[in-house]
Amino acid sequence: MSRYVNVAMGQLGPIQRNDSRPQVVARLCELMRQAHALGAHLIVYPELALTTFFPRWYIEDEHDLNQFYERDMPNLATEPLFSLARSLGVGFYLGYAELAQEAGCQMRYNTSILVDRAGQIVGKYRKVHLPGHRDHEPWRRFQHLEKRYFSPGPGFGVTRAFGGVVGMALCNDRRWPETYRVMGLQGVELVLIGYNTPVHNAPAPEHDDLSLFHNQLSLQAGAYQNGTWVVGVAKAGLEEGVDSIGGSCIVAPSGEVMARCHTKGDEMAIARIDLDFCAVYQRTTFNFDLHRQPQAYGMIVQRKGQTLAADGTPLGE
Ligand code: CDT
């Protein structure tokens, strides 16, 4: 018997700075209702889905910055989403900014949670690959201060949920093959990824025309090379003057796109996915036990970046 999961994408259009949490949660609830009407078991929302993408601003005042973070989850504002999930039997993935207390220290993370169909949090992930910069760079049209506002999380675990092995990642993580492979080595069958990707990339504006292509390329490569389903969901559109890509999609272990959002606003789209289809790839072309050669890959964890000689040529071992 196949293991089917009806997975919905809850793509969001822009969230402006003055939009309140209750307004945003009402939008998330509406997408969940639409997903439920089409038989969804799980809905995937974007990264930082409760607020505007605040790393675009240099914010010096800590009180102002803290407005964008959640201290508890669920909390008063998000409880209606949890309660709707329980009553409809629809689980969800949700990205948000987390303010945590660890050994008396305040820590900031770019976080996602996985909530099961009973409304219980069954997984938590803290973003590993934090893009952008730490200091104010006024030459940019807008900032990308994730390195300032978040600490990196510890890594990529997986959770047994929805009848399979589920992993999570956030936005920039999707561009890195290591993200998928670490989860692939744990037998992941469904990778959920929320994102906020501005069309314009200040350090490399020549990439702007390719930003949608690079999104889909990364999701498809991660899926195929690890024989896993991958679901990428955007916060899209013109938010506080910054245009972000849409292109939310569900990719099969074959690398094929099975469902896709076509707007840059709030949009729900759904696919029935068969978790057993992963085995078709994980037991053949990407049977890791049979074909991987880890003795040849040591440099991947021993080195962070390229090591170059003074003349710019790569140094051997
Ligand atoms: N949120 C996030 O991680 N955004 C980055 C923008 C980097 S510009 C290439 C992303 O990788 O989409």
Boltz pocket constraint, residues with backbone or C-beta under 6 A from the ligand:
constraints:
  - pocket:
      binder: B
      contacts: [[A, 47], [A, 129], [A, 131], [A, 132], [A, 170], [A, 171], [A, 172], [A, 173], [A, 175], [A, 195], [A, 196], [A, 197], [A, 198], [A, 200], [A, 201]]
      max_distance: 6.0
